[in-house]
Amino acid sequence: MKILQQLLAPYPTEQFLTEYWTQKAIHISADDSRRFHPFFSWGALNHLLNYHKLTEPDLRFSKEGKSLPETRDPRDWSDRLRQGATLIVNGVHHRVPSVAKLAAHLRDDIGYETHINLYCSPADQRGFDCHYDTHDVLILQIDGEKKWFVYRETVLDPTSDMPSSKQLQPTEPPYLECVLKAGDLLYIPRGHWHYAIACEQPSLHLTVGIECQTGLDWLDWLMHDLQNNAGWRQSLPVIVDDNTNALEKQLMALRQHLIETLHQPDSLHKYIDKLGYRNYPPLPVSLPAQMGTDIFPNLLMTRFAWSPLHRIRVKQLSDQHYQVQVGSKQIDLKGIPETLVENLFDRDEFSLFDIADWAPDLDLEADIAPLLKHLVLEGVLQVETDCDLSFT
């Protein structure tokens, strides 16, 4: 849990997961006001606004709880901010490499899909009314200060079809009031009402949404899995003269099949395994290497790096036969010595020279070069160049 531990520092991760996760909000202060700047900054926001074509719903404005009409003219954006509107950019992890890495690594740490939005608020302004989210959130204060008010839930564990707009707001006072300063973190569980007001300076923060799965999601997956069985797709018997005997018989047969399905040893593990590989970002495109060109530009000193957005899982199937899982991509590697596997997949980057040390018995041209070329063309391995600025 490297990235989660980094975000929560100095608060202990295990204590956070035991005492606060899904239970109550917590404000974590930090001494370093710039500790979230490697993820995002005012400069990164300016780059987004100047060089990305952003339109609704990805870019929008809200003022005092009301969404403002869409405008595609960048000249209007600064005017709206001066007039007190909050700027929201959704899906920043799809546009900024450092934020993409943050989302991907958090997904690895927590095991569930994450998405990241940006909020820029003028001084002394409130962009949204009191509301709750149907997912857990981590708020990373990049710059400025913002005062937050967090209230207890009025609906336990609301789902996406139970928005706060359809619920009565809490009548009790907030159980947490805090001012987030640059470098601070705020965790708010799903369903806990909240709102915020920027302080004396403009505020810039990232909101990380964490889409945990529920028992209902498991049932939904199970329903789709049962679609492969013709018995579940079969029409139920018609009811003639209120006679439901045939209907009851078929439903009982389906119930028995469901019970047997749930008792199969691999029933739960099929779903758990699927969770392990779902909702990963696509493998990065790395050109021209993925076209088969310039894969070894510096010969023995050519350096390679694994995809920065994915965790590598290696399973040994038999002697010198391994299955490599990177995101949703699965690759079989045969004839690979164990010492090479232990070193190759345990490092973020390496060179041909390194591999020659790890596996001196392998032939460079006949064994190593084809292996690396295969991994590069599959998109799981990237060729590093002096001018490579991706995902820094």
Number of C-alpha atoms within 10 A of each C-alpha: 12 11 18 16 16 14 21 20 15 12 15 11 16 11 10 14 11 10 12 15 17 17 16 18 23 20 19 17 19 18 11 10 16 16 17 21 18 12 18 22 17 13 10 14 16 11 12 16 15 11 8 10 11 16 13 14 12 13 19 21 25 21 20 14 15 12 14 13 9 12 14 13 8 12 9 11 19 12 11 17 20 13 12 20 28 30 22 21 22 21 18 23 21 13 12 20 19 19 22 23 20 23 26 23 21 23 26 22 15 15 18 19 20 25 22 22 18 21 17 24 30 24 21 16 23 22 25 18 15 18 20 27 21 21 22 22 22 20 20 26 26 27 24 22 25 26 16 18 17 24 25 22 19 17 17 10 17 18 15 10 8 14 15 20 10 8 12 10 15 15 9 8 11 15 11 15 16 15 18 27 21 25 23 27 24 20 22 26 25 27 26 29 23 21 17 21 21 24 20 13 15 18 25 25 26 26 21 23 21 23 18 15 13 11 8 10 11 15 11 12 13 18 12 11 11 16 11 10 10 8 14 16 10 9 9 13 14 11 11 9 6 7 10 12 12 14 15 13 12 17 15 12 13 14 12 12 15 14 11 11 15 13 11 10 9 11 13 14 11 11 14 12 10 12 15 15 17 13 16 20 18 12 18 16 14 19 15 11 20 20 11 12 11 14 23 19 14 13 12 14 13 17 20 20 16 23 21 21 24 22 18 14 12 17 11 14 12 9 11 13 16 20 16 18 18 21 21 15 13 14 15 13 17 14 11 17 16 16 10 18 17 12 14 17 15 10 10 11 17 18 19 20 14 17 17 16 10 18 18 11 10 16 11 17 9 9 13 17 14 12 15 19 20 17 16 22 18 16 21 27 23 26 24 23 12 5 6 10 9 12 14 11
